[in-house]
Amino acid sequence: MSIEPKIEKTDDTAVEERTSDRPSSTAEVARDLERPEARARADGEEAAATLFPENEANDFRTRWTDIQTGFVDEPRRAVEQADALVAEVIKRLANSFAEERSKLEGQWGRGDDVSTEDLRLALRRYRSFFDRLLSV
């Protein structure tokens, strides 16, 4: 008995839907992890808020891959570069949170109403970051 995967077209990308709950390959697992709904927590909580714009996150990942690749030839330099990159990411993240807080405080200072949705998104971003820190 053969089980044929069902092909579904989503955002100009063909996605196979499995007929069983078990992945058949690591490639399939990787595809599943890229789906937003797969990143949601098992307890039904929303998927983690992104901490960086996609292009910036991709740049950090590319730089990390380059550092790892360089470890073979120059391990000490790779560790130094890794430290510098982690410091840069932490600084960028701290600045991002400070900018967001400053924007909200500016609105409050002018007497502007800040929507509950804006506050919910800000708190969600803080929660996402906090949860990630504790799970490291």
Secondary structure, 3 states (H helix, E strand, C coil): CCCCCEEEEECCEEEEECCCCCCCCHHHHHHHHHCHHHHCCCCCCCCCCCCCCHHHHHHHHHHHHHHHHHCCCCHHHHHHHHHHHHHHHHHHHHHHHHHHHHHHHHHHHCCCCCCHHHHHHHHHHHHHHHHHHHHC
